[in-house]
Amino acid sequence: MIMEIKKQITYEEFSAVDIRVGKIISAEVFAEARKPAYKLQIDFGKEIGIKRSSAQITTLYAAEQLIGKQIVAVVNCAPKQIATFISEVLLLGVIQGGGAVVLLETERNVELGSSIS
């Protein structure tokens, strides 16, 4: 089955998306969320600092497994309130059957805050 590509964007539109590498430094169950999720703190290095995110990744990851992972996230999204929590960045992952998400991670350790190109 061939899937249809969503709306095409220009190079300029894509270049406005700031995608960076961060390291998860804390993860806890987000009990107030409607769907199972974690509250994460992610270190993006000196320039950006520590940001928070809510992520529905409980199907494949236990909270303790997330600590220390270098992940890929969009850092220039507008903050979004989810229940009692403000999510500041959007983690990137691959959606699998049943809605499970596999996080995009770096193959090797890289400098925190590095841009994705």
N, C-alpha and C positions, 0 to 999 in steps of 0.2 A: 504494500500500500504506500503510495507516494503522498507525503504530507505537504500541504500548501504552505509556502513561506509567508510569514506575517508581513505587514507593511514594510516596504523598504525605507531606509533612512539614508540621509546623505552622510558623507564622511564628516562634515562639520558637526552634524547632530551627534554622531558617535564619539567624536573627539571631545565633546562636552562631558562625557561620562568619565569620572575619575575612579579608576579601578586600581586598588593597591593591595599589597601583602600585609597581613597582620598576624599576630600570634594570640591565640585564645589564652587568657590568663585566669579566667574564672568561668564556671558554668554551674548554674543551679536550676532546679525545676521551677518553672513558671506556673505556680499553682492557680493563679487568677486567670490564666488564658483559657479561652473557649476550647481550643484544640491543644493537645499535648505539645509543649514547647519548652525551651530553655531560655533563661536570661544569661547573656554572655557579656563579658568584658574582654575587649580585644585591644592589644597594644599595637599601634601603627607607627611606633618610633617617635623621635623627638619632634618632627615637624607637625604631625597630626595628633599625637598623644593617644590616650586610652578612650575608646568609644564603646558604647553599649549597643547590643542588638538582641532582638528576640528571634529565635529560629525554631521552626517546626522540623527538627531533625532527630526526634526521639526514637523513631523506628529503628534506625541503624546505629545510633551512638548513645552510649551511656555518658552521663555528665563527666565522670572522671576520665574517660577516654579522650575527651576534647582538649583537656589542658595541655598546652605546649604545641598544638597543631598550628602550622602556618597555613592560613587560609587566604582566599581571594575574596575581596568585598568591594562594593561600590561605596565610596566614602562621601560623595556629594549629593546624596538623596536628601530630600527634606525630612526632618524628623517626623516620626509617626507614632502616635499614642496607641498602644495596644494594652487594653485594660488599664492597669495602674502604672505602666512602664512606658518610657519614651525610647523607641528604637532609633538609633542615629545612623546606622550603616546597614547595608543589605548584603548578607553573605551570598555567594554564588555557589550553585550546585546543580547537579543533573537530576532531574525528576525521573524516577523509575516507576514501574508498574505499581499500582496501589498507592502512589503518592510519596513513596519513600524517597528521600533526598540524599545523594552522595555528594559530599562537599568537594569543591575544587580546592586542591592543596598544591603546594609547591613540591617539586620533585626533590629539591635540595633546600637546605636552609639558605635564605637570602636575607639581605638587610630589610628590617621592618620598615614599611612605608614605601617600599619600591613600587614604581608604577608598572602596570601591565600594558604591554604594547602589542 
